[in-house]
Amino acid sequence: MGMLNEITSKSKQAAIVASAKYITSYVQKDPQAHFDSMMKGLKTVDSLFSNENQFTNVMQWINDHPGTRVWFSNLMSRNPRQVNTFVKNFLGNCSLKWLEKSKKMGNEYGMCPPYSILISPSMRCNLHCKGCYAADYPHKKSDDMDLDTFDRIIREGKEMGVYFYTILGGEPFMVFDDIYAMAKKHKDCLFQVFTNGTLITEEIAEKIEDASNIVVAFSVNGSREDTDYMRGPGVYDKVLASIDKLRKRRLIYGISLVLTSKNYDTFMSNEFLEFWEKQGVVFGWNFLFMPVGPNPDLSLMPKPEQRINFGEFIKDYRERHPLYIMDFWADAPSIQGCIAGGRRFLHVNNKGDIEPCIFAHYSTHNIHRHTLMEAMQSPFFTFIRMNQPHTDNLLRPCMIIDNPDVWRNACKRYNARPSDLGAENLVDNPEITKGIDRYAKEVAKIADPLWKEKYACKIRDMENRKAGFHEGIDRIEYRLNRFALLEKTKIWVQKNPFYIKSMLESLEFVDKNYGVKKDIQSIIVKKPYKETPALSKEKENTATI
């Protein structure tokens, strides 16, 4: 069996390498003309993996819309060496291999590996941006993560099947030599680096090209005026200068946006996004302004109607234009809601604290004392995952600003400690918590009717699958398909009884408390669970493990 598995693994890897070579040697000559044959080849590779066509479904979505077809063709037309690496690492390792590993790990352990591990090797930054959780952090080089720890996180991640590493900070290019060293050592991984864009020199651009597995995301806040207001005078022009260094090398790069109440009008403009297309940007991530740090400013949070309108705007835009831009709130339905707590990502800060989300700065585990797997199976992370999706409305996915009781309960129930300055504001500061509660209720008033009207298919999908996430192991599966979930715990308990005990306790807590606050957590996925006498006994027996 071991030899057969090894042969199968080598065959899959050979198929991935062949696809990368085919795209760079043949498709790149005319990507749009060869688009269909490229799609067919990628689907063939997908068929080698036991992923239930999840990857193929994404490829089909790309194929179905004019904007995404041109976008993918443009992506595959970039620097041949980087495209070759991108196909092998992102489409092969980060996607196909992760999907397969995720299914295997879910069956054996009752949990899936995160899709990406976020790492902040340094919290130092050369800027002091408004509202940034790193803005008031002490600038001490001695606080930077050491290279051995950086390397260990990646090695542990790869053991779980994680090949996608998102590098944040602080400003990551303050420690670019370390990032470059990791990229060169772990050539089978993809490193996405978020940056303020002010420190990229010609020498650094050459190293990014040399590594070929580093993809840069430039942070911008809108127009020149918007960006310089949030980040400081002259920053916008420095970002454009850095982009120019990557563009002339035909590298893959994108932008990171932050929607605020102040830049909404700019973001809602076709001209704004078209400008970045002309700069050679091929992808974009949009975040909502989050009230983090020592002095959170709730007034900068986008108004409920602004975040909803912008989310609908970019979904339409990317289907018509060759720029793939994703909003982590508006696009939550495509990933079944919140992905924190290790469901699809976790964050390790410069001190080694393992946090459930880049904005959720509390922890119970530290990489210097625990493994990533131990943090994933901790009661703190487990409770967060078992609450997911945090509401039946996936347009309100966040445990911090949409369903704040989830975050506060997690921190207090498991004695999590703040891991960054001002983190306690989101948990214990009455002025801030009351403001966020009001915000969550206002969002629900607008988002819930939209969810029921426009996304009924998503509701039916959860009802049909009897689960929130594709792998299940969530509160909706516990409510709609409890017997099947409890049966699976009999297998999982053999690996870690403590984890399964924590899982069941969390699920029971959520099941009893979800919907108590109807103005925030309404029951929309409606297939009421009816407990039979036999199942009551089964539940009682399983609860003793």
N, C-alpha and C positions, 0 to 999 in steps of 0.2 A: 504493500500500500504506500509506503514511504517513497519508493522508487517511482510509482505511478504518479504520485502527487508532484514529485520533482519534475518529471517529464511534462506533465500538464502545465506546471508553472512556467517552465522554459518555453513551451509552445505559445502561451499567452504573451510572454514578454517579447518573443520573436515577432508576434503579430503586431504588437504596439510599435516596436522599432521599425518594422516594415512600413507601417502606416505613416510614421514620421518621415521616413525616407521618401515615400511616394509623394507626400504633400510638398516637401521641399524641392524635389527634383522634377516633378511633373506638374502638379496642380499650381504651383507658384507662377508658372509661365503665363497662365490665364485663369485665375481662381474662379471667376464667374462662369466662364465657359465650361470648366471642369467641376463645377459645384456639385452636380448630381452624382458624379462618380466618386467624389470625395465623401459625400454623405453615405453612399452605399458601402464604401470601404470601412468607414467608422462603425456603421451598424453591424457589419460582419465581425469586426473585432468585439463589439459588445456581445454578440451571440456566444462568444467563448466563455463569458462570465455568467455566473448564476445570479443575475441582477434583476430578473423579471422585467427586462426592457425599460428600466428607469432611465438609463442613459439614452436609449433610442428615442424615448418620448421627448427628451430635451432637444435632441437633434431634429425631431419632427417639428417641434415648435419653431426652431430656427428656420426650418425650411418653409414654413407656412406663411411667413410675413416678409414683404419686400425689404423692410428696413433691416431685419435680422439676417436675411440672406446676404445683403451687401456688407453688413457689419462683420459677419463671420469670414466672408471672402477677404475683406480688408485686414482682418486679424491674421489670416493665414498668408498674407502678402508681405508681412514685415520681415525683419532681418532673418535670413534663412536659418542661421545657426540657432537663434533664439526660438524660432517657430518649431524647429526640430525638437528642441528641448521641451518646449511648451506642450507639444503633442504627447511626448513620452511621459513627462512628469505630471502635467495637469489632467489631460484627457485619459492617460494611462494609469499612472499611480494614484493621483489625487482623487480621481473619479471612479474608474472601473475597478481598480484594486480595492479602494476604500469601500465601495458598495458591497463587494464580495466579502471582505473582512467584517464589515458591519453586520451583515446577515449572520455570519458564523458566530461572531461574538454575542450577538443578541440571543441566538439560540442557546448558547452555552452559559452565558453569564447573566442574562436579563438586563443588559445594557449595551449600547453601541458606542464605538469610539467617536470622539469629536471629529468633525470634518477638518477643522483647522484649530491649531493651538496658537493663541496670541501670546507674544512675548514682548515685554518692554525691558530691554537690556539696560536702559538708562532712563532716568526721569529728568536728566539735565536737558535744558533747551536754551537756544539763543534768543527766543522770543518770549513775550508775556501776553499771550492772546486772551481776549476777554472770554470768560466762561470756561476756560480750559482747566481740567483737573490737575494739569501739570504746571500751570502758570505760577503758582505760589510754592512750588516744591523747591527745597534747598538744592542749589546747584553744587553738588559735591561729587567729584570723580570717584572718591572712595566708596560711594554708594552704588556704583555701577555693578551689574552682574558680571561675575568672573566667567572666563571663557569655558572652563570645565563644566560649570553649571549650565550654561547655554547649550553646550554639546550634549550634556546628559538629558536635558528636556527633549531634544530632538531624537536622541537614541530611544528614549522611553516611548516617545510618540510613535516612532516607526514600528516598534514592537506591537503597538496597538493597531497599526495600519494607517497612521496619519503621515501624510507626505506634504501637506500644505501648511506653511508657517507664516503667520501675519506678524510683522514686526512694527511695533509702535513705540511710544515713549511718553514724555520727553520727545526729543528730536533724534530719531534713529541714526541720522548721519553724523551725530556727535561721536558715535562708536562704529562707524562704517567698516573699519578694518576688521572688527570682530564679525560683523555680518558677512563680509566678503569671505572671511576664513571659513565660516560655517557653510556658506553656499558652495565653496570649492570642495569642502570635505563631504558634504551631503549632496552630491550631484543628482541624486534621484528625487530630490525634493524641490518644491517651488517656494520661493520666498517673496511675499508681497510686502513691500515697505511703504508705510504711510509717512509722508514728509511735508514739512512746511515749504520745501523747495528752495531754500536760501543757501544751502551749503554744497550743492553739486558742482564740482569743478570739472574741467576737461579730464583730469586724471581719474576722478571717480567715475565719470561717464564711460571711460575706457574699460574700467574694471567691471562695471555693470554689463557691458557688452561681452567682456571676456568670460564672466561667470555664466552668462546666458540663462540662468535660472532665477534671476532677480527681476521682479516687475515692480515699478514705482507707481504710487498713487499720490498725486499732488493735492494738498489741501487748499481749497479756495472757498471764499465766502460770498461770491457773486461778482459784481463789477469791481473795477479798481477801487472805487470809493468804499464799497462794502468790505472788501478784503483788507484794505489799509486801515479802515476803522476798527476792525476786529483784531488785526494782527500787527499793525504798526505801519508807519509811512514807508513806502518804497518796496514793501514785500511783494505786491502784485507783479511789479516789473521783474523782480528777482525770480519769481516762479516762471514767468515767460522765458527768461534767459536760460533757466535750467531745462525747461521743456525743449528749447531749441537744441541743446546739446544732445538730448536723446533722439529728437526727431531726425537730425542729420545722420544718425546711425541706424535709423529705421527700427528702433526698438519698440517694444510693447509697453505702453504706459497709460495711466488713467487719471481721473480726478476724484477727490473726496469732497463732497459738499456737506454743509451743515445748514439746514433750513431754520431760520429764525423768524420772529415776528417782523424784523426789520428788512430782510432781503427777499421776502415773499414775492413782491412784484417783479423783481429781477429774475428770480427762478422760474416764474410762470411765463417767461418770454421765449419763444422759439429762437430768437436771435441770440440769446444768451448761450443756449446749448449748441447752436450752430457755430458760434464762435469757437467753442472748444473742439468741435469736430475739425474745424480748419486748422487747429493747432496740432492735429494728429492724434488726439485722444480717442481711444477705442472702448473704454469702459468708464463707468462712474458709479460711485456709491453715495447714497444720500442718507445722512443721519439727521434726526431731529435734535435741536439744541436741548441738552440735558442739564438740569440744575444741580451740577456737581461742584465740588471744591469748597473751600472755606467760606465763600460769600456767594452762594447761588442766587442768580438773578432770574426769578420766575417770569419777569416781563419779556425776556428774550425768547421764551418758549413760543413756538408757532401757535397761533390760535387754532382751536379744534377744526374750524372750517378751512383754515389755510393748509393744514397737514393733509386733510382729506382731499381737497382740491388738487394739491400738488401731486399727491400719489396717483390720482386718476389721470392727471396730465401726463406724467412721464410714462405710464403704461401705454398710453396711446402714442406718445412721441417715439418710443423705441421701436414700435412696430412699423413706423413709416420712415425712420431715419437710421443711418448706419452708426448709431451710438448706443451701446448697451448700458443703460443706467438703471440701477436698482435702488429702491427705497426700503430700508430694513423694517419699516412699519407697514407701508402700503403693500409691499410684496410679501408680507408674512404669510398670507394664504398659500403661497406656492411652496412654503417650507413648513407649513402647519403651525405657525405661530412662533413663540419665543424659543430660541435655540440655546439659551444660556445653561449654566450648570453642567456643562459637558455634553448636553444633548447633541449639539453640533459644534460648539466651541467652548473654550475656557481661556482664562488669562493668567499668566504668571508674571508678576511684576519684578522689578529689579532686585528686590529683597528676597525673592523666592516665594512670596505669598501667592497661593493658588486661589484665584478669584473666579466666581461664576460668570462674570461679564466684565467687559472693559469699563463699564460705568458703575458697576456694583462693587465698591471697594471695601469688602469685608471678607474675612477668611477664617477657616479653622485649621487649615493644613498649609505646610510650607515645604517646598521642594528640598530643602536642606535636611528635613526630618522625615519626609514621607515621599512615597512614589506618586506619580500621576494617577495610577489605578486606585490607590488608597484614597486620594482626594475625590475621585469620581464616585467611589462607593461610600463616601462619608455621609452621615445623616444630613448634613447641611446641603450638599449637592443633591442628594437623593430626594429630599423634601422639595427642592425647587423643581426637579424633573417631574416628580409625581403630581405637581400642581399644573403641569403643562398639558394642553394649551390653557393659559390662565383664564380665558373666557371662551365660550362657544363662538364668539365673534373674533375671527383671526385678524381682523383689521385693528384690533386693540390688543396687541400681543404682549406688551411690556409689563414686567412685574414691578417696575420702578415708577412709571408715570401713568400707566393705564389700570393696573391692578396692584396698588401699593401695599395692600395688606399682606400679599404674598411675600414680598421682600421683607417687610417688617417682622412678620411671623417667623420667617426663616432665620433672620439674624438673632432674634430674641430666644426662640426655642432651643437653638443649638449654641448659644453663647459665642457667636462669631464675634471677632474683634475687628475694629476699623483698621484698614491697611493703607489708608491715605488720609491726608489732611482734609477735614471737613466732611468725611464720609458719614459721620453720625447725624448730620443734618437731615438726611433722608429717612432716618429712623426715629430720632428723638427730639428734633427741633419742632415744637408745635406750630410755629409760624409757617415753616416750610411744609410740614406734613399736611396741615389744613389746606394750604394752597394747592398742593398736588391732588388732594382728595376732591377739591372743587373742579380741578382741571379734568380728572378722570371721569367725573359725572357728566361734565359738559361734552367731552368727546363721545361718551356712550350715547347721548341724546342724538347726535348726528350720525355716528358710525353704525349703530345697530339697525336703523331702518334701511340704510344703504346695503348693509350686509345681507339682510333678509331679501331685499329686492333684487340686487344685482349678482349676488354670489350664492344663490340657492343651490347651485350644483355642488359647491364646496360643502354645504351643510348635508346634502344627500350623500356625498362621498363619505363623510365621517359616519353617517348613519349606516351606510351599507357595509363599511369596513368594521364598524363597531369599535372605532379607535380614532384618536386624534392624529397620531403619527403613523407612518407606514409600518414601522416596527411595533406599534402599539406600546405597551408598557407605560401607560399614562392614565390619567383620571377618567377619560372617556371610555377606555377599554374596561376599566374597573367598574364603571357604571353600566355599560351596555353588554359586556361580554365577560363577566366576572369569573364564571366557572372555568372558561378556557384559560384565563390569566392565572388563576390559582393552580390549575393543572401544570402550567409551565413552571411555576415556582418550585415544584417538586424536583425538577431538574436543576434549576439554578441554585437551590439551597445547598447542593453538594459542593459547590465552589466556594460560597461564602454565606453561611447561615446568618451572620450579623447583618450583612447587607440586605438580605431578603426580609429579615425581621423589620429593619428600618423602612424598607420599601412598603411593606404591608401596613405598618403603623401610619406612614405618611398618607397612603391612599385612603385609609379609613378616616383620617382626620379631614382630608380634602372632601371626601364623599359626604361627610356630615355637615361641612361648613360652606361648601360651594353653593351660591345662590342665596345665602342669608342676606347679603346686601344686593337686593335685586336691581338697584339703580346702577350697579357696576358689573355684577355677575348674573346675567339672566340666563335661563336655561333655554337654549335655542335648538340644540341637537336633541330632538325629542323622540326617543324610543325608550320609555321608562323600563327600568330594570325590575323584574319581578323575581323575588327570591323564593325558591322552592324549599321545602323542608330538607330535602337531600343536600341542597347547596348550602343551607344554613349549617348543617353538620360538617360539610367539607370545609367551609370557611373557618369553623371553630377548630378543626384539626390542623389546618394549615397555619393558623395564627400562633400555634404553639411552637413552631420551628424556630 
